[in-house]
Amino acid sequence: MTDSILSERRGAVAWLTLNRPQIHNAFDDALIAALTEALAQADADPAVRAVVLSGNGSCFSAGADLNWMRGMASASEQENREDSLRLARLMRNLQFLSKPTVARVNGAAYGGGVGLVACCDIAIGVDTAKFALSEVKLGLVPAVISPYVIAAIGLREARRLFITGEVFDAATAARIGLLHAAVPASELNESIERQLYLLAKAGPQAQREAKQLALRIGGADLAQAERIDAANAELIARLRISEEGQHGLGAFLDKRAPAWVGGSTA
Protein backbone atom coordinates (compact mmCIF):
# COMPACT_ATOMS: atom_id res chain seq x y z
CA MET A 1 0.00 0.00 0.00
CA THR A 2 1.21 3.54 -0.66
CA ASP A 3 2.69 5.65 2.11
CA SER A 4 -0.48 7.75 2.42
CA ILE A 5 -2.39 4.72 3.74
CA LEU A 6 -0.99 2.17 6.18
CA SER A 7 -2.66 -1.24 5.87
CA GLU A 8 -2.22 -3.81 8.61
CA ARG A 9 -3.90 -7.13 9.30
CA ARG A 10 -4.54 -7.94 12.95
CA GLY A 11 -6.15 -11.34 12.91
CA ALA A 12 -9.40 -11.04 10.98
CA VAL A 13 -9.41 -7.24 11.12
CA ALA A 14 -7.97 -4.92 8.46
CA TRP A 15 -6.64 -1.74 10.05
CA LEU A 16 -6.39 1.15 7.59
CA THR A 17 -4.63 4.28 8.82
CA LEU A 18 -4.54 7.64 7.06
CA ASN A 19 -0.83 8.40 7.08
CA ARG A 20 -0.17 12.04 6.34
CA PRO A 21 0.25 13.28 9.93
CA GLN A 22 2.42 16.24 8.90
CA ILE A 23 -0.66 17.78 7.20
CA HIS A 24 -3.27 16.32 9.56
CA ASN A 25 -4.13 13.41 7.23
CA ALA A 26 -5.64 15.75 4.67
CA PHE A 27 -7.04 14.34 1.43
CA ASP A 28 -5.43 14.56 -1.97
CA ASP A 29 -6.03 12.51 -5.10
CA ALA A 30 -3.33 9.98 -4.13
CA LEU A 31 -4.80 9.35 -0.69
CA ILE A 32 -8.30 9.01 -2.14
CA ALA A 33 -7.06 6.44 -4.67
CA ALA A 34 -5.05 4.53 -2.07
CA LEU A 35 -7.90 4.34 0.44
CA THR A 36 -10.37 3.31 -2.27
CA GLU A 37 -8.03 0.46 -3.28
CA ALA A 38 -7.37 -0.59 0.32
CA LEU A 39 -11.10 -0.81 1.02
CA ALA A 40 -11.64 -2.87 -2.14
CA GLN A 41 -8.91 -5.30 -1.11
CA ALA A 42 -10.38 -5.70 2.37
CA ASP A 43 -13.87 -6.19 0.95
CA ALA A 44 -12.66 -8.91 -1.44
CA ASP A 45 -10.67 -10.83 1.18
CA PRO A 46 -12.82 -13.56 2.76
CA ALA A 47 -10.48 -13.70 5.75
CA VAL A 48 -11.27 -10.10 6.70
CA ARG A 49 -14.21 -9.85 9.09
CA ALA A 50 -14.07 -6.11 9.85
CA VAL A 51 -12.28 -2.90 8.90
CA VAL A 52 -11.00 -0.22 11.29
CA LEU A 53 -10.28 3.23 9.86
CA SER A 54 -8.12 5.67 11.83
CA GLY A 55 -5.58 8.45 11.45
CA ASN A 56 -1.89 8.66 12.26
CA GLY A 57 -0.91 11.42 14.66
CA SER A 58 -3.15 13.84 16.51
CA CYS A 59 -5.87 14.22 13.83
CA PHE A 60 -8.26 11.85 12.12
CA SER A 61 -8.48 13.94 8.94
CA ALA A 62 -8.51 17.66 8.29
CA GLY A 63 -10.38 17.26 5.01
CA ALA A 64 -8.90 18.61 1.78
CA ASP A 65 -5.17 19.13 1.37
CA LEU A 66 -4.26 22.77 0.64
CA ASN A 67 -2.18 21.97 -2.44
CA TRP A 68 -4.95 19.78 -3.78
CA MET A 69 -7.46 22.57 -3.19
CA ARG A 70 -5.15 25.04 -4.95
CA GLY A 71 -5.07 22.77 -7.97
CA MET A 72 -8.83 22.36 -7.99
CA ALA A 73 -9.31 26.12 -7.73
CA SER A 74 -7.56 26.55 -11.07
CA ALA A 75 -9.03 23.42 -12.71
CA SER A 76 -11.85 23.34 -15.24
CA GLU A 77 -15.42 22.43 -14.36
CA GLN A 78 -14.95 19.01 -15.98
CA GLU A 79 -11.76 18.35 -14.01
CA ASN A 80 -13.52 19.37 -10.80
CA ARG A 81 -16.42 17.07 -11.64
CA GLU A 82 -14.10 14.11 -12.19
CA ASP A 83 -12.23 14.90 -8.99
CA SER A 84 -15.49 15.00 -7.02
CA LEU A 85 -16.63 11.72 -8.53
CA ARG A 86 -13.46 10.01 -7.26
CA LEU A 87 -14.14 11.24 -3.74
CA ALA A 88 -17.79 10.24 -4.09
CA ARG A 89 -16.76 6.73 -5.10
CA LEU A 90 -14.58 6.44 -1.99
CA MET A 91 -17.42 7.50 0.31
CA ARG A 92 -19.94 5.26 -1.48
CA ASN A 93 -17.66 2.24 -1.31
CA LEU A 94 -17.09 2.77 2.40
CA GLN A 95 -20.81 3.20 3.05
CA PHE A 96 -21.77 0.02 1.19
CA LEU A 97 -18.75 -2.13 2.11
CA SER A 98 -19.91 -5.68 2.79
CA LYS A 99 -17.79 -5.91 5.97
CA PRO A 100 -18.51 -4.05 9.22
CA THR A 101 -16.54 -0.81 9.44
CA VAL A 102 -15.35 0.98 12.57
CA ALA A 103 -14.10 4.58 12.65
CA ARG A 104 -11.43 5.03 15.32
CA VAL A 105 -11.58 8.82 15.51
CA ASN A 106 -8.27 9.66 17.15
CA GLY A 107 -8.63 13.43 16.74
CA ALA A 108 -10.17 16.24 14.74
CA ALA A 109 -12.25 15.51 11.63
CA TYR A 110 -13.22 18.25 9.21
CA GLY A 111 -15.03 18.24 5.87
CA GLY A 112 -14.33 14.98 4.09
CA GLY A 113 -13.01 13.54 7.35
CA VAL A 114 -16.52 13.92 8.79
CA GLY A 115 -17.77 12.10 5.70
CA LEU A 116 -15.53 9.11 6.42
CA VAL A 117 -16.78 8.95 10.00
CA ALA A 118 -20.41 9.14 8.84
CA CYS A 119 -19.92 6.31 6.33
CA CYS A 120 -18.67 3.84 8.95
CA ASP A 121 -21.07 1.48 10.73
CA ILE A 122 -19.59 2.26 14.14
CA ALA A 123 -17.76 5.44 15.17
CA ILE A 124 -15.89 5.87 18.45
CA GLY A 125 -13.88 9.03 19.05
CA VAL A 126 -11.72 10.71 21.64
CA ASP A 127 -13.59 13.22 23.76
CA THR A 128 -11.19 16.02 22.78
CA ALA A 129 -11.91 15.71 19.03
CA LYS A 130 -13.34 18.66 17.10
CA PHE A 131 -15.52 18.48 14.01
CA ALA A 132 -16.68 20.90 11.31
CA LEU A 133 -18.47 21.08 8.00
CA SER A 134 -17.05 24.46 7.13
CA GLU A 135 -17.35 24.47 3.34
CA VAL A 136 -19.76 27.44 3.30
CA LYS A 137 -16.96 29.62 4.67
CA LEU A 138 -15.20 29.03 1.34
CA GLY A 139 -18.30 29.68 -0.74
CA LEU A 140 -18.81 25.92 -1.22
CA VAL A 141 -21.03 23.15 0.16
CA PRO A 142 -20.33 19.64 1.55
CA ALA A 143 -21.97 18.13 -1.52
CA VAL A 144 -20.24 14.76 -1.92
CA ILE A 145 -20.46 13.78 1.73
CA SER A 146 -23.95 15.19 2.30
CA PRO A 147 -25.99 11.95 1.86
CA TYR A 148 -23.87 10.12 4.43
CA VAL A 149 -23.69 12.96 6.95
CA ILE A 150 -27.45 13.55 6.76
CA ALA A 151 -28.07 9.81 7.24
CA ALA A 152 -25.83 9.87 10.32
CA ILE A 153 -26.98 13.03 12.09
CA GLY A 154 -30.41 13.73 10.65
CA LEU A 155 -31.75 16.49 8.45
CA ARG A 156 -32.33 19.08 11.18
CA GLU A 157 -28.80 18.97 12.57
CA ALA A 158 -27.33 18.82 9.06
CA ARG A 159 -29.17 21.95 7.99
CA ARG A 160 -27.73 23.89 10.92
CA LEU A 161 -24.17 22.63 10.56
CA PHE A 162 -24.12 22.93 6.77
CA ILE A 163 -25.13 26.60 6.84
CA THR A 164 -23.15 27.78 9.88
CA GLY A 165 -19.94 25.85 9.23
CA GLU A 166 -19.36 25.92 12.97
CA VAL A 167 -16.86 23.79 14.87
CA PHE A 168 -18.45 21.35 17.32
CA ASP A 169 -17.03 19.09 19.99
CA ALA A 170 -17.07 15.33 20.52
CA ALA A 171 -19.91 15.50 23.04
CA THR A 172 -22.07 17.20 20.41
CA ALA A 173 -20.94 14.70 17.78
CA ALA A 174 -22.09 11.89 20.05
CA ARG A 175 -25.38 13.60 20.88
CA ILE A 176 -26.33 14.10 17.23
CA GLY A 177 -25.23 10.63 16.11
CA LEU A 178 -21.97 11.25 14.26
CA LEU A 179 -20.15 9.35 17.01
CA HIS A 180 -21.61 6.41 18.88
CA ALA A 181 -19.40 7.27 21.84
CA ALA A 182 -16.84 9.87 22.88
CA VAL A 183 -14.25 8.48 25.28
CA PRO A 184 -11.00 9.64 26.92
CA ALA A 185 -7.94 9.01 24.75
CA SER A 186 -6.70 6.46 27.27
CA GLU A 187 -9.85 4.40 26.67
CA LEU A 188 -10.05 4.65 22.87
CA ASN A 189 -8.25 1.42 22.02
CA GLU A 190 -10.17 -0.53 24.65
CA SER A 191 -13.45 0.83 23.28
CA ILE A 192 -12.50 -0.17 19.72
CA GLU A 193 -11.50 -3.65 20.85
CA ARG A 194 -14.84 -4.00 22.61
CA GLN A 195 -16.66 -3.28 19.35
CA LEU A 196 -14.44 -5.74 17.46
CA TYR A 197 -15.14 -8.38 20.11
CA LEU A 198 -18.87 -7.91 19.62
CA LEU A 199 -18.53 -8.02 15.83
CA ALA A 200 -16.53 -11.26 16.00
CA LYS A 201 -19.38 -13.02 17.79
CA ALA A 202 -21.79 -12.58 14.86
CA GLY A 203 -22.14 -14.81 11.82
CA PRO A 204 -20.43 -13.10 8.86
CA GLN A 205 -23.19 -13.85 6.37
CA ALA A 206 -25.89 -12.70 8.78
CA GLN A 207 -23.81 -9.62 9.51
CA ARG A 208 -23.60 -8.72 5.82
CA GLU A 209 -27.33 -9.21 5.42
CA ALA A 210 -28.06 -7.22 8.57
CA LYS A 211 -26.01 -4.29 7.32
CA GLN A 212 -27.71 -4.34 3.93
CA LEU A 213 -31.09 -4.67 5.64
CA ALA A 214 -30.47 -1.55 7.71
CA LEU A 215 -29.28 0.39 4.67
CA ARG A 216 -32.20 -0.77 2.53
CA ILE A 217 -34.89 -0.07 5.10
CA GLY A 218 -33.24 3.27 5.81
CA GLY A 219 -33.56 4.19 2.15
CA ALA A 220 -29.91 3.78 1.11
CA ASP A 221 -29.68 2.16 -2.31
CA LEU A 222 -26.43 1.74 -4.26
CA ALA A 223 -27.88 2.67 -7.65
CA GLN A 224 -29.61 5.71 -6.17
CA ALA A 225 -26.40 6.67 -4.37
CA GLU A 226 -24.54 6.66 -7.69
CA ARG A 227 -27.13 8.99 -9.20
CA ILE A 228 -26.97 11.32 -6.19
CA ASP A 229 -23.18 11.32 -6.32
CA ALA A 230 -23.23 12.33 -9.99
CA ALA A 231 -25.60 15.22 -9.25
CA ASN A 232 -23.54 16.34 -6.26
CA ALA A 233 -20.32 16.21 -8.30
CA GLU A 234 -21.98 18.51 -10.83
CA LEU A 235 -22.97 20.86 -8.01
CA ILE A 236 -19.56 21.11 -6.36
CA ALA A 237 -17.81 21.48 -9.74
CA ARG A 238 -20.13 24.37 -10.61
CA LEU A 239 -19.59 26.06 -7.25
CA ARG A 240 -15.81 25.69 -7.34
CA ILE A 241 -15.58 27.64 -10.59
CA SER A 242 -18.26 30.18 -9.62
CA GLU A 243 -17.31 33.74 -8.73
CA GLU A 244 -18.09 33.20 -5.05
CA GLY A 245 -16.34 29.84 -4.92
CA GLN A 246 -13.23 31.22 -6.59
CA HIS A 247 -13.22 34.19 -4.21
CA GLY A 248 -13.73 31.98 -1.15
CA LEU A 249 -11.05 29.48 -2.13
CA GLY A 250 -8.64 32.28 -2.96
CA ALA A 251 -9.24 33.99 0.36
CA PHE A 252 -8.74 30.73 2.24
CA LEU A 253 -5.54 29.86 0.41
CA ASP A 254 -4.23 33.40 0.93
CA LYS A 255 -5.21 33.27 4.61
CA ARG A 256 -7.45 36.32 4.44
CA ALA A 257 -11.10 36.86 5.21
CA PRO A 258 -13.49 36.65 2.25
CA ALA A 259 -15.37 39.84 1.36
CA TRP A 260 -18.66 38.57 2.77
CA VAL A 261 -17.31 38.40 6.33
CA GLY A 262 -18.68 41.35 8.25
CA GLY A 263 -21.84 41.65 6.23
CA SER A 264 -20.73 42.29 2.64
CA THR A 265 -21.87 39.99 -0.13
CA ALA A 266 -19.01 39.65 -2.62
Buried (B, 14 or more C-beta within 10 A) or exposed (E): BBEBBBBEEEEBBBBBBBBBBEBBBBBBBBBBBBBBBBBEBBBEEEEBBBBBBBBBBBBBBBBBBEEBBBBBBEBEBEBBBEBBBBBBBBBBBBBBBBBBBBBBBBBBBBBBBBBBBBBBBBBBBBBBBBBBBBBBBBBBBBBBBBBBBBBBBEEEBBEBBBEBBEBBBBEBBBBBBBBBBBBEBEBBEEBBEEBBEEBBEBEBEEBBEBBBEEBEEEEBEEEEBBEBBBEBBBBBBBBBBBEBBBBBBBBBBEEEEBBBEEEEEE
